[in-house]
Amino acid sequence: MPDSHVTSAQIKNGKVRLSVQVDEFNPNEYVEISGQATQTGGAFANIYDIQKVPARPNGPDPNVPGDTGRYYIHVTGGPVPHQFRNDEEVTAIMRVARVWLTVLDAPSGVQPATAAEGTKWTADPQKVTPLKGGSW
């Protein structure tokens, strides 16, 4: 399976919408998508979202004839400070990663107070898990 990559950019409702192919992740798994879309003329959009990978393929790869389907996530960012231009290429820099939840235990035997220099929280292996749904 190919690594995650941006397959298209489109202006929708005044914002840039990127389609990110995420075939290497498991269906219904949560992923974090962050990055930027830019143009040499100054257009710039920050992208950040946490989304669930679709349960089933939701689109073919337009570059592969006869493709049966791929998994895509769509993310949107507002252009700042300049609007995107139709006569320039768009460069997209994206990171896609699994989302993990870790609860770090408070130090034992301490009185409640502002954390001082050197205070350390540690992870209980029973409290480390991939995010698998439910509310945030």
C-alpha positions in Angstrom: 0.0 0.0 0.0 1.3 3.5 -0.7 2.2 6.0 2.0 -0.4 8.7 2.8 -0.3 11.5 0.3 -2.4 14.4 -0.9 -4.2 13.5 -4.2 -6.0 16.8 -4.9 -6.7 20.4 -3.7 -10.0 22.2 -4.4 -11.4 25.6 -3.4 -14.7 25.0 -1.6 -16.6 27.8 0.3 -13.6 30.1 0.1 -11.2 27.5 1.7 -8.8 25.0 0.3 -9.9 21.3 0.7 -7.3 18.6 0.4 -8.0 14.9 -0.2 -5.5 12.7 1.6 -5.2 9.1 0.7 -4.8 7.0 3.9 -4.8 3.4 2.6 -2.1 2.2 5.1 -4.3 2.9 8.1 -7.0 0.5 9.4 -10.7 1.3 8.7 -12.4 3.1 11.6 -9.0 4.0 13.1 -8.5 7.7 14.2 -5.7 9.6 12.6 -4.3 13.1 13.1 -3.7 15.1 9.9 -1.6 18.3 10.1 0.3 20.4 7.7 0.2 23.3 5.2 -0.8 24.1 1.7 1.1 26.9 0.0 1.7 28.7 -3.2 4.8 30.8 -4.3 2.5 33.9 -4.6 2.0 33.9 -0.8 -1.2 31.8 -0.3 -0.9 29.7 2.9 -3.3 27.5 4.7 -2.8 25.6 8.0 -4.4 22.2 8.2 -5.2 20.3 11.4 -7.8 17.7 12.1 -8.5 14.4 13.8 -10.7 12.1 11.7 -11.7 8.5 11.5 -10.5 6.5 8.5 -13.7 5.5 6.6 -15.1 2.0 7.2 -14.9 1.2 3.5 -13.1 2.6 0.5 -14.6 6.0 -0.5 -13.0 6.7 -3.8 -10.8 5.3 -6.6 -7.3 6.5 -7.2 -7.7 8.7 -10.4 -4.1 7.8 -11.4 -4.7 4.0 -11.5 -6.9 2.7 -14.3 -9.4 0.1 -13.0 -8.7 1.0 -9.4 -11.4 -0.6 -7.1 -11.2 2.0 -4.3 -9.0 3.8 -1.8 -9.5 5.4 1.6 -9.6 9.2 1.7 -9.9 11.8 4.4 -10.8 15.4 3.4 -9.3 18.3 5.4 -9.8 22.0 5.0 -7.8 25.1 5.8 -8.5 28.8 5.3 -6.0 30.7 3.2 -4.0 33.4 5.0 -2.9 36.0 4.1 -3.5 35.7 0.3 -6.1 33.7 -1.7 -5.0 30.7 -3.7 -4.5 31.5 -7.4 -5.5 29.2 -10.3 -2.3 29.8 -12.2 0.1 28.5 -9.6 0.9 25.0 -8.3 -0.1 24.1 -4.8 2.5 22.5 -2.5 1.1 20.4 0.3 3.1 19.3 3.3 1.1 16.8 5.4 1.7 14.5 8.4 -0.7 11.7 9.1 -0.4 9.7 12.3 -2.3 7.3 14.5 -3.9 8.9 17.5 -2.9 7.4 20.9 -4.4 8.3 24.3 -2.1 8.0 27.3 -3.1 8.9 30.9 0.0 9.9 33.0 -0.4 9.2 36.7 0.2 11.9 39.2 3.2 11.5 41.5 2.2 9.6 44.6 2.3 11.1 48.1 2.3 14.7 47.1 0.2 17.6 48.4 -1.8 19.4 45.7 0.2 22.4 44.5 1.5 24.0 41.4 3.9 21.6 39.7 7.5 22.5 40.5 10.6 22.1 38.4 11.4 18.4 38.1 7.8 17.1 38.7 7.4 13.9 36.7 4.3 12.1 35.5 4.6 8.5 34.4 2.6 6.2 32.1 0.8 3.2 33.4 0.9 0.6 30.5 -2.8 -0.2 31.2 -3.7 3.4 30.4 -2.0 3.6 26.9 -4.4 2.8 24.0 -5.2 3.9 20.5 -8.2 6.1 20.2 -11.0 3.8 18.9 -14.1 6.0 19.0 -16.5 7.5 21.5 -16.5 11.1 22.5 -13.4 13.3 23.0 
